[in-house]
């Protein structure tokens, strides 16, 4: 029995636990021993994925692969020597499952230095306006990324878009101007489902789809997105995000101008 868990807390990339289940299932099938194995995906929350637009296709894929989709099962204890996983299923109820392989995504939260500071909200995250990224109590403080309270997925794609808004609004704040940018909740979550295909979930606040490629249904497993995830995104991270050249999907119309500017800089050098 293979068990994959997802906690009830916010986590870094909500699709990560699903990726593990899909990829190990795919590997097992390619090795020819999947029929002798029992796969279970146990979500601590009410669904395997928080965005309804993508949830349906992801649940269908779990069913197609024969992976049991179990919700409202929050892992609270592992008895390793006995190979027993204990799940909280209600306020006063628990259930136990025997496993041969257990993939655990631990519960996550803000660091103590943030959670115990005046900047934090009741959940421990930096309490900022979800549009401007400015702190709701301290106007000279702005917050982005995993430590912020913005109600969206905690992914690198989200942080990049937040950084674009925050940097612009901080300059506006220093100059005494009205804020010029607002964050729409954009987050990107590439969910690799096999060794050659990927579902690219892109969405904003309230789960509104914000897909970059309008000519395709990104809810369907795609080889294109698999190669984007494996081959393009690492380069984008090191040479685009960390250098400040890539500011999120909102700049796609600007790419020719950015390219030409970079080319001109190279020629001048």
SETORVEX-723328 format. One record per atom (N, C-alpha, C): x, y, z; residue number from 1. Coordinates in steps of 0.05 Angstrom, whole numbers. Layout:
BEGIN
ATOM      x      y      z seq
ATOM      X      Y      Z NUM
...
REM end
This chain:
BEGIN
ATOM      x      y      z seq
ATOM     17    -24      0   1
ATOM      0      0      0   1
ATOM     17     25      0   1
ATOM     12     43    -19   2
ATOM     26     68    -21   2
ATOM      7     90    -12   2
ATOM     15    106      7   3
ATOM     -2    128     17   3
ATOM     12    155     13   3
ATOM     -3    174      2   4
ATOM      7    201     -3   4
ATOM    -10    220     13   4
ATOM      2    238     28   5
ATOM    -13    256     45   5
ATOM    -10    286     37   5
ATOM    -30    301     43   6
ATOM    -30    330     40   6
ATOM    -42    342     65   6
ATOM    -29    361     79   7
ATOM    -39    371    104   7
ATOM    -62    390    101   7
ATOM    -74    397    124   8
ATOM    -97    416    123   8
ATOM    -87    445    123   8
ATOM    -62    450    127   9
ATOM    -51    477    127   9
ATOM    -44    486     99   9
ATOM    -40    513     95  10
ATOM    -28    522     70  10
ATOM      0    510     67  10
ATOM      7    503     42  11
ATOM     34    491     37  11
ATOM     47    505     13  11
ATOM     72    501     11  12
ATOM     87    511    -12  12
ATOM     80    494    -37  12
ATOM     64    505    -54  13
ATOM     54    492    -78  13
ATOM     33    471    -71  13
ATOM      8    478    -74  14
ATOM    -13    460    -66  14
ATOM    -15    435    -83  14
ATOM     -3    435   -107  15
ATOM     -4    411   -124  15
ATOM     19    391   -119  15
ATOM     38    398   -102  16
ATOM     62    381    -98  16
ATOM     55    353    -89  16
ATOM     37    349    -69  17
ATOM     30    322    -60  17
ATOM     19    305    -83  17
ATOM      3    318   -100  18
ATOM     -9    303   -123  18
ATOM     13    295   -143  18
ATOM     33    312   -147  19
ATOM     54    305   -165  19
ATOM     68    279   -157  19
ATOM     73    277   -131  20
ATOM     86    252   -121  20
ATOM     69    228   -127  20
ATOM     43    229   -122  21
ATOM     26    207   -127  21
ATOM     25    199   -157  21
ATOM     22    219   -174  22
ATOM     20    214   -203  22
ATOM     47    202   -213  22
ATOM     69    214   -205  23
ATOM     95    205   -215  23
ATOM    103    177   -206  23
ATOM     97    171   -181  24
ATOM    104    144   -172  24
ATOM     85    123   -184  24
ATOM     60    131   -188  25
ATOM     42    113   -203  25
ATOM     52    108   -231  25
ATOM     60    130   -245  26
ATOM     71    127   -272  26
ATOM     95    109   -273  26
ATOM    113    113   -254  27
ATOM    138     97   -253  27
ATOM    131     67   -248  27
ATOM    112     63   -230  28
ATOM    104     35   -224  28
ATOM     92     22   -248  28
ATOM     77     36   -264  29
ATOM     65     25   -288  29
ATOM     86     18   -309  29
ATOM    106     36   -311  30
ATOM    127     31   -331  30
ATOM    145      7   -322  30
ATOM    147      2   -296  31
ATOM    162    -21   -286  31
ATOM    146    -46   -287  31
ATOM    119    -44   -292  32
ATOM    103    -67   -295  32
ATOM     93    -80   -269  32
ATOM     93    -66   -247  33
ATOM     84    -78   -222  33
ATOM     61    -62   -208  33
ATOM     48    -45   -223  34
ATOM     26    -28   -211  34
ATOM      3    -45   -202  34
ATOM     -4    -67   -216  35
ATOM    -27    -83   -210  35
ATOM    -26    -95   -182  35
ATOM     -2    -99   -171  36
ATOM      1   -111   -145  36
ATOM      1    -90   -122  36
ATOM     -3    -65   -129  37
ATOM      0    -43   -110  37
ATOM    -26    -28   -106  37
ATOM    -30    -18    -82  38
ATOM    -54     -2    -75  38
ATOM    -46     26    -69  38
ATOM    -56     46    -84  39
ATOM    -49     74    -80  39
ATOM    -72     89    -67  39
ATOM    -65    106    -47  40
ATOM    -85    123    -34  40
ATOM    -74    151    -31  40
ATOM    -91    171    -39  41
ATOM    -84    199    -35  41
ATOM   -102    210    -13  41
ATOM    -89    219      9  42
ATOM   -105    228     33  42
ATOM   -100    258     37  42
ATOM   -121    273     32  43
ATOM   -120    302     35  43
ATOM   -131    311     62  43
ATOM   -117    329     75  44
ATOM   -126    338    101  44
ATOM   -151    356     99  44
ATOM   -154    369     76  45
ATOM   -177    387     72  45
ATOM   -200    372     58  45
ATOM   -218    389     47  46
ATOM   -243    378     36  46
ATOM   -240    369      7  46
ATOM   -216    373     -5  47
ATOM   -212    366    -33  47
ATOM   -182    361    -38  47
ATOM   -176    347    -60  48
ATOM   -148    341    -66  48
ATOM   -133    366    -76  48
ATOM   -148    386    -87  49
ATOM   -136    410    -97  49
ATOM   -156    433    -93  49
ATOM   -146    456    -85  50
ATOM   -164    478    -76  50
ATOM   -178    493    -97  50
ATOM   -170    491   -122  51
ATOM   -181    507   -144  51
ATOM   -201    490   -160  51
ATOM   -227    496   -158  52
ATOM   -247    480   -171  52
ATOM   -243    476   -201  52
ATOM   -234    496   -215  53
ATOM   -230    494   -244  53
ATOM   -212    471   -252  53
ATOM   -191    466   -235  54
ATOM   -172    445   -241  54
ATOM   -178    419   -225  54
ATOM   -194    422   -204  55
ATOM   -199    399   -187  55
ATOM   -212    376   -201  55
ATOM   -232    382   -218  56
ATOM   -246    361   -232  56
ATOM   -227    343   -249  56
ATOM   -212    355   -267  57
ATOM   -193    339   -282  57
ATOM   -173    324   -266  57
ATOM   -164    335   -244  58
ATOM   -144    322   -226  58
ATOM   -157    298   -212  58
ATOM   -182    301   -204  59
ATOM   -197    279   -191  59
ATOM   -202    257   -212  59
ATOM   -209    265   -236  60
ATOM   -213    245   -257  60
ATOM   -188    229   -263  60
ATOM   -165    242   -262  61
ATOM   -140    229   -267  61
ATOM   -133    209   -244  61
ATOM   -139    217   -219  62
ATOM   -136    199   -197  62
ATOM   -153    174   -201  62
ATOM   -178    178   -209  63
ATOM   -196    155   -213  63
ATOM   -186    137   -236  63
ATOM   -177    150   -257  64
ATOM   -168    135   -281  64
ATOM   -143    119   -274  64
ATOM   -126    129   -256  65
ATOM   -102    115   -248  65
ATOM   -107     94   -226  65
ATOM   -132     94   -215  66
ATOM   -137     75   -194  66
ATOM   -125     84   -167  66
ATOM   -122    111   -163  67
ATOM   -112    122   -138  67
ATOM   -136    131   -122  67
ATOM   -140    118    -99  68
ATOM   -164    125    -82  68
ATOM   -161    153    -71  68
ATOM   -181    170    -76  69
ATOM   -181    198    -68  69
ATOM   -196    200    -42  69
ATOM   -182    205    -20  70
ATOM   -193    206      7  70
ATOM   -190    234     18  70
ATOM   -212    247     26  71
ATOM   -210    274     36  71
ATOM   -217    275     66  71
ATOM   -211    298     78  72
ATOM   -216    303    107  72
ATOM   -201    282    123  72
ATOM   -177    275    115  73
ATOM   -160    257    129  73
ATOM   -133    271    133  73
ATOM   -129    282    157  74
ATOM   -105    298    163  74
ATOM    -86    282    179  74
ATOM    -62    277    168  75
ATOM    -42    260    181  75
ATOM    -33    274    207  75
ATOM    -35    260    230  76
ATOM    -26    271    255  76
ATOM     -5    254    270  76
ATOM     -1    230    261  77
ATOM     19    212    274  77
ATOM     28    190    255  77
ATOM     53    184    257  78
ATOM     64    161    243  78
ATOM     78    143    262  78
ATOM     69    118    263  79
ATOM     83     98    280  79
ATOM    100     81    261  79
ATOM    125     90    258  80
ATOM    143     80    237  80
ATOM    148     50    239  80
ATOM    154     40    263  81
ATOM    161     12    266  81
ATOM    138     -6    259  81
ATOM    114      4    265  82
ATOM     90    -12    259  82
ATOM     80     -6    230  82
ATOM     91     14    217  83
ATOM     82     23    191  83
ATOM     52     30    191  83
ATOM     45     47    210  84
ATOM     17     55    214  84
ATOM     16     86    212  84
ATOM     -2     96    195  85
ATOM     -7    125    193  85
ATOM    -33    131    207  85
ATOM    -34    151    224  86
ATOM    -58    159    239  86
ATOM    -68    185    228  86
ATOM    -94    185    221  87
ATOM   -107    209    209  87
ATOM   -129    220    227  87
ATOM   -130    246    229  88
ATOM   -153    259    243  88
ATOM   -175    262    222  88
ATOM   -198    251    228  89
ATOM   -220    252    209  89
ATOM   -244    269    219  89
ATOM   -242    279    243  90
ATOM   -263    296    255  90
ATOM   -252    307    281  90
ATOM   -268    324    294  91
ATOM   -259    337    319  91
ATOM   -250    316    340  91
ATOM   -263    294    341  92
ATOM   -256    274    362  92
ATOM   -253    246    350  92
ATOM   -248    244    324  93
ATOM   -246    218    311  93
ATOM   -220    215    296  93
ATOM   -209    191    296  94
ATOM   -184    185    282  94
ATOM   -187    157    269  94
ATOM   -170    153    248  95
ATOM   -170    127    236  95
ATOM   -141    120    229  95
ATOM   -135     94    228  96
ATOM   -108     85    223  96
ATOM   -107     70    196  96
ATOM    -84     73    183  97
ATOM    -80     59    157  97
ATOM    -52     46    158  97
ATOM    -51     22    149  98
ATOM    -25      8    146  98
ATOM    -12     16    120  98
ATOM     14     20    119  99
ATOM     27     27     95  99
ATOM     53     12     91  99
ATOM     61     10     66 100
ATOM     88      0     58 100
ATOM    106     23     50 100
ATOM     93     43     38 101
ATOM    107     68     30 101
ATOM     89     91     38 101
ATOM    101    111     51 102
ATOM     87    135     59 102
ATOM    101    160     50 102
ATOM     87    176     34 103
ATOM     97    202     25 103
ATOM     84    224     42 103
ATOM     99    238     58 104
ATOM     88    257     77 104
ATOM     95    286     68 104
ATOM     75    303     66 105
ATOM     79    332     63 105
ATOM     71    343     90 105
ATOM     90    353    106 106
ATOM     85    362    133 106
ATOM     68    387    134 106
ATOM     53    391    156 107
ATOM     39    417    160 107
ATOM     59    440    160 107
ATOM     51    462    148 108
ATOM     69    485    146 108
ATOM     56    510    156 108
ATOM     73    529    164 109
ATOM     63    555    174 109
ATOM     85    575    174 109
ATOM     79    599    184 110
ATOM     98    621    185 110
ATOM    120    615    205 110
ATOM    144    626    200 111
ATOM    166    624    220 111
ATOM    158    639    246 111
ATOM    169    629    268 112
ATOM    163    641    294 112
ATOM    168    671    295 112
ATOM    191    680    281 113
ATOM    198    708    283 113
ATOM    176    725    270 113
ATOM    161    714    251 114
ATOM    139    728    239 114
ATOM    114    724    255 114
ATOM    108    699    261 115
ATOM     82    693    275 115
ATOM     80    707    302 115
ATOM    102    711    315 116
ATOM    102    724    342 116
ATOM    107    753    341 116
ATOM    107    765    317 117
ATOM    113    794    315 117
ATOM     87    810    312 117
ATOM     88    836    315 118
ATOM     65    853    312 118
ATOM     55    853    283 118
ATOM     71    844    264 119
ATOM     64    844    236 119
ATOM     44    823    228 119
ATOM     41    802    245 120
ATOM     26    778    238 120
ATOM     -4    781    243 120
ATOM    -19    766    227 121
ATOM    -47    763    232 121
ATOM    -52    739    250 121
ATOM    -77    731    254 122
ATOM    -83    709    273 122
ATOM    -71    683    264 122
ATOM    -67    680    237 123
ATOM    -55    655    227 123
ATOM    -25    655    227 123
ATOM    -13    677    235 124
ATOM     16    679    237 124
ATOM     31    691    213 124
ATOM     16    697    192 125
ATOM     28    708    168 125
ATOM     27    739    168 125
ATOM     45    751    153 126
ATOM     47    781    152 126
ATOM     21    791    140 126
ATOM      7    808    155 127
ATOM    -20    817    148 127
ATOM    -19    841    128 127
ATOM    -22    834    102 128
ATOM    -20    855     82 128
ATOM    -46    857     66 128
ATOM    -50    879     53 129
ATOM    -72    882     35 129
ATOM    -67    864     11 129
ATOM    -87    849      3 130
ATOM    -83    829    -18 130
ATOM    -79    841    -46 130
ATOM    -86    866    -49 131
ATOM    -82    879    -75 131
ATOM    -56    895    -76 131
ATOM    -51    912    -55 132
ATOM    -28    930    -56 132
ATOM     -3    918    -45 132
ATOM     -5    897    -29 133
ATOM     17    883    -14 133
ATOM     27    900     10 133
ATOM     13    923     15 134
ATOM     21    940     38 134
ATOM      9    929     64 134
ATOM     24    931     86 135
ATOM     14    921    111 135
ATOM    -11    937    120 135
ATOM    -30    924    132 136
ATOM    -55    937    139 136
ATOM    -53    956    162 136
ATOM    -32    954    178 137
ATOM    -28    971    202 137
ATOM     -4    989    199 137
ATOM     17    979    187 138
ATOM     42    994    185 138
ATOM     47   1001    155 138
ATOM     41   1026    147 139
ATOM     42   1033    119 139
ATOM     70   1032    106 139
ATOM     91   1033    122 140
ATOM    118   1031    110 140
ATOM    128   1002    108 140
ATOM    110    983    112 141
ATOM    117    954    110 141
ATOM    101    942     87 141
ATOM    115    927     70 142
ATOM    103    912     49 142
ATOM    111    883     51 142
ATOM     94    865     43 143
ATOM    100    837     46 143
ATOM     92    820     22 143
ATOM    109    801     14 144
ATOM    103    784     -9 144
ATOM    113    756     -2 144
ATOM    106    737    -18 145
ATOM    116    710    -16 145
ATOM    102    693      5 145
ATOM    116    671     12 146
ATOM    104    651     30 146
ATOM     96    663     57 146
ATOM    110    683     66 147
ATOM    104    694     93 147
ATOM     80    713     93 147
ATOM     70    720     70 148
ATOM     48    740     69 148
ATOM     21    727     73 148
ATOM      1    743     80 149
ATOM    -26    733     86 149
ATOM    -43    732     61 149
ATOM    -32    739     38 150
ATOM    -49    740     13 150
ATOM    -61    712      8 150
ATOM    -87    712      4 151
ATOM   -102    686      1 151
ATOM    -99    673    -27 151
ATOM    -75    665    -33 152
ATOM    -70    651    -58 152
ATOM    -49    630    -54 152
ATOM    -43    614    -74 153
ATOM    -24    592    -71 153
ATOM      4    603    -67 153
ATOM     19    590    -50 154
ATOM     46    599    -43 154
ATOM     66    586    -62 154
ATOM     69    598    -86 155
ATOM     87    588   -106 155
ATOM    106    610   -115 155
ATOM    127    601   -129 156
ATOM    147    621   -139 156
ATOM    133    640   -159 156
ATOM    115    629   -176 157
ATOM    101    645   -195 157
ATOM     85    667   -182 157
ATOM     73    660   -159 158
ATOM     57    680   -145 158
ATOM     76    702   -134 158
ATOM     98    694   -122 159
ATOM    117    713   -110 159
ATOM    128    732   -131 159
ATOM    134    722   -155 160
ATOM    145    740   -176 160
ATOM    124    762   -183 160
ATOM     99    754   -186 161
ATOM     79    774   -193 161
ATOM     74    793   -169 161
ATOM     76    783   -145 162
ATOM     73    800   -122 162
ATOM     96    820   -120 162
ATOM    120    811   -126 163
ATOM    144    828   -125 163
ATOM    142    852   -145 163
ATOM    130    846   -168 164
ATOM    126    867   -188 164
ATOM    108    889   -177 164
ATOM     87    881   -164 165
ATOM     68    900   -152 165
ATOM     80    914   -128 165
ATOM     93    899   -111 166
ATOM    104    911    -86 166
ATOM    126    932    -93 166
ATOM    144    925   -111 167
ATOM    166    944   -118 167
ATOM    156    970   -129 167
ATOM    135    968   -146 168
ATOM    124    992   -158 168
ATOM    109   1008   -137 168
ATOM     94    995   -120 169
ATOM     78   1009   -100 169
ATOM     96   1021    -78 169
ATOM    119   1008    -72 170
ATOM    137   1020    -53 170
ATOM    149   1046    -63 170
ATOM    155   1047    -89 171
ATOM    165   1072   -101 171
ATOM    143   1093   -100 171
ATOM    119   1085   -106 172
ATOM     96   1104   -104 172
ATOM     93   1115    -75 172
ATOM     96   1097    -56 173
ATOM     93   1105    -28 173
ATOM    114   1125    -20 173
ATOM    139   1120    -28 174
ATOM    160   1138    -21 174
ATOM    157   1166    -35 174
ATOM    145   1165    -58 175
ATOM    141   1190    -73 175
ATOM    115   1204    -65 175
ATOM     99   1192    -48 176
ATOM     74   1204    -40 176
ATOM     52   1202    -61 176
ATOM     55   1183    -80 177
ATOM     35   1179   -101 177
ATOM     15   1158    -94 177
ATOM     -8   1157   -108 178
ATOM    -27   1135   -105 178
ATOM    -14   1110   -117 178
ATOM    -21   1087   -106 179
ATOM    -10   1063   -116 179
ATOM    -18   1058   -145 179
ATOM      1   1049   -161 180
ATOM     -4   1045   -190 180
ATOM     -9   1017   -198 180
ATOM     -4    997   -180 181
ATOM     -8    969   -187 181
ATOM    -24    955   -166 181
ATOM    -38    934   -175 182
ATOM    -53    917   -157 182
ATOM    -49    888   -164 182
ATOM    -44    871   -144 183
ATOM    -40    843   -148 183
ATOM    -67    828   -151 183
ATOM    -70    812   -171 184
ATOM    -95    798   -177 184
ATOM    -96    770   -166 184
ATOM    -76    762   -151 185
ATOM    -76    735   -139 185
ATOM    -64    714   -157 185
ATOM    -51    722   -179 186
ATOM    -40    702   -198 186
ATOM    -21    683   -184 186
ATOM    -25    657   -190 187
ATOM     -6    637   -182 187
ATOM     -5    615   -204 187
ATOM     18    603   -206 188
ATOM     22    582   -226 188
ATOM     31    557   -212 188
ATOM     20    534   -220 189
ATOM     27    509   -207 189
ATOM     28    487   -229 189
ATOM     52    481   -239 190
ATOM     55    459   -258 190
ATOM     54    432   -244 190
ATOM     33    416   -250 191
ATOM     29    390   -237 191
ATOM     38    368   -256 191
ATOM     61    358   -252 192
ATOM     72    337   -270 192
ATOM     57    311   -263 192
ATOM     46    298   -284 193
ATOM     29    274   -279 193
ATOM     42    249   -291 193
ATOM     63    252   -306 194
ATOM     78    228   -316 194
ATOM    105    238   -325 194
ATOM    121    219   -336 195
ATOM    148    227   -344 195
ATOM    148    241   -371 195
ATOM    125    248   -381 196
ATOM    124    263   -406 196
ATOM    100    282   -408 196
ATOM     85    286   -386 197
ATOM     62    304   -388 197
ATOM     57    319   -362 197
ATOM     44    342   -365 198
ATOM     41    361   -342 198
ATOM     15    377   -346 198
ATOM      1    382   -324 199
ATOM    -22    400   -324 199
ATOM    -12    426   -312 199
ATOM    -16    448   -327 200
ATOM     -7    474   -318 200
ATOM    -31    490   -307 200
ATOM    -32    491   -280 201
ATOM    -54    506   -267 201
ATOM    -45    535   -263 201
ATOM    -60    553   -273 202
ATOM    -55    582   -270 202
ATOM    -82    595   -261 202
ATOM    -81    609   -240 203
ATOM   -106    620   -229 203
ATOM   -101    645   -212 203
ATOM   -122    660   -207 204
ATOM   -120    683   -190 204
ATOM   -138    680   -165 204
ATOM   -144    702   -153 205
ATOM   -161    702   -129 205
ATOM   -188    688   -136 205
ATOM   -199    675   -116 206
ATOM   -224    660   -118 206
ATOM   -223    638   -139 206
ATOM   -198    629   -146 207
ATOM   -196    607   -165 207
ATOM   -202    614   -193 207
ATOM   -202    639   -200 208
ATOM   -208    647   -228 208
ATOM   -185    639   -246 208
ATOM   -191    624   -268 209
ATOM   -170    615   -286 209
ATOM   -156    639   -299 209
ATOM   -129    637   -300 210
ATOM   -113    658   -313 210
ATOM    -91    645   -330 210
ATOM   -100    630   -350 211
ATOM    -82    613   -366 211
ATOM    -67    630   -386 211
ATOM    -41    624   -389 212
ATOM    -24    639   -407 212
ATOM    -28    632   -437 212
ATOM    -34    606   -442 213
ATOM    -37    597   -470 213
ATOM    -67    594   -476 213
ATOM    -77    613   -490 214
ATOM   -106    614   -496 214
ATOM   -115    593   -516 214
ATOM    -96    582   -531 215
ATOM   -103    564   -553 215
ATOM   -105    535   -544 215
ATOM   -101    530   -518 216
ATOM   -103    502   -508 216
ATOM   -117    501   -481 216
ATOM   -128    478   -474 217
ATOM   -140    473   -448 217
ATOM   -118    463   -429 217
ATOM   -109    480   -411 218
ATOM    -87    473   -394 218
ATOM    -94    453   -372 218
ATOM   -120    446   -371 219
ATOM   -128    425   -352 219
ATOM   -121    397   -362 219
ATOM   -115    395   -387 220
ATOM   -108    369   -399 220
ATOM    -78    365   -398 220
ATOM    -69    340   -391 221
ATOM    -40    335   -391 221
ATOM    -27    341   -418 221
ATOM     -5    355   -417 222
ATOM      8    364   -441 222
ATOM     38    359   -441 222
ATOM     48    351   -463 223
ATOM     77    347   -466 223
ATOM     91    374   -467 223
ATOM     78    394   -479 224
ATOM     89    421   -481 224
ATOM     95    431   -453 224
ATOM     76    430   -435 225
ATOM     80    440   -408 225
ATOM    100    423   -392 225
ATOM    102    398   -399 226
ATOM    122    381   -386 226
ATOM    150    392   -392 226
ATOM    155    398   -418 227
ATOM    181    408   -425 227
ATOM    185    437   -415 227
ATOM    164    452   -413 228
ATOM    167    479   -401 228
ATOM    176    476   -372 228
ATOM    163    457   -358 229
ATOM    170    453   -330 229
ATOM    198    442   -326 229
ATOM    205    423   -343 230
ATOM    231    410   -339 230
ATOM    254    426   -351 230
ATOM    250    438   -374 231
ATOM    272    450   -389 231
ATOM    273    480   -388 231
ATOM    249    493   -389 232
ATOM    249    522   -391 232
ATOM    248    536   -364 232
ATOM    232    526   -345 233
ATOM    228    540   -320 233
ATOM    254    543   -304 233
ATOM    271    522   -303 234
ATOM    296    526   -288 234
ATOM    313    549   -299 234
ATOM    314    551   -325 235
ATOM    329    573   -338 235
ATOM    315    600   -331 235
ATOM    289    600   -332 236
ATOM    274    624   -326 236
ATOM    279    633   -297 236
ATOM    281    613   -279 237
ATOM    286    619   -251 237
ATOM    313    633   -247 237
ATOM    334    619   -257 238
ATOM    362    629   -252 238
ATOM    368    655   -268 238
ATOM    359    656   -293 239
ATOM    366    679   -310 239
ATOM    344    699   -314 239
ATOM    320    693   -305 240
ATOM    298    712   -308 240
ATOM    289    723   -282 240
ATOM    281    705   -263 241
ATOM    270    714   -238 241
ATOM    291    727   -220 241
ATOM    314    713   -216 242
ATOM    334    723   -197 242
ATOM    348    748   -208 242
ATOM    348    752   -234 243
ATOM    360    776   -245 243
ATOM    340    799   -248 243
ATOM    314    793   -243 244
ATOM    294    814   -245 244
ATOM    283    818   -273 244
ATOM    293    802   -293 245
ATOM    283    806   -320 245
ATOM    255    795   -324 245
ATOM    248    774   -309 246
ATOM    221    762   -312 246
ATOM    203    772   -289 246
ATOM    181    784   -296 247
ATOM    163    795   -275 247
ATOM    136    783   -276 247
ATOM    134    759   -287 248
ATOM    109    745   -288 248
ATOM     95    746   -315 248
ATOM     73    731   -318 249
ATOM     59    729   -344 249
ATOM     49    756   -354 249
ATOM     46    775   -336 250
ATOM     36    801   -345 250
ATOM     55    815   -365 250
ATOM     80    807   -365 251
ATOM     99    820   -383 251
ATOM    102    805   -410 251
ATOM     86    784   -415 252
ATOM     89    770   -440 252
ATOM     88    788   -464 252
ATOM     69    807   -465 253
ATOM     69    826   -488 253
ATOM     95    843   -490 253
ATOM    110    845   -468 254
ATOM    134    862   -468 254
ATOM    159    847   -476 254
ATOM    157    820   -480 255
ATOM    181    804   -485 255
ATOM    198    814   -508 255
ATOM    186    821   -531 256
ATOM    202    832   -553 256
ATOM    218    856   -545 256
ATOM    206    874   -530 257
ATOM    220    898   -521 257
ATOM    243    892   -502 257
ATOM    238    873   -483 258
ATOM    259    865   -465 258
ATOM    282    852   -479 258
ATOM    275    835   -499 259
ATOM    296    821   -515 259
ATOM    313    842   -530 259
ATOM    300    861   -542 260
ATOM    315    881   -558 260
ATOM    332    898   -540 260
ATOM    322    904   -516 261
ATOM    337    920   -497 261
ATOM    362    905   -488 261
ATOM    359    879   -482 262
ATOM    382    862   -475 262
ATOM    402    860   -497 262
ATOM    392    857   -521 263
ATOM    409    855   -544 263
ATOM    425    881   -548 263
ATOM    412    903   -545 264
ATOM    425    929   -547 264
ATOM    446    932   -526 264
ATOM    441    923   -501 265
ATOM    460    925   -479 265
ATOM    484    909   -485 265
ATOM    480    885   -497 266
ATOM    502    867   -504 266
ATOM    520    880   -525 266
ATOM    507    893   -545 267
ATOM    522    906   -566 267
ATOM    538    929   -555 267
ATOM    526    944   -537 268
ATOM    541    967   -525 268
ATOM    565    957   -509 268
ATOM    561    934   -495 269
ATOM    584    924   -479 269
ATOM    606    915   -497 269
REM end
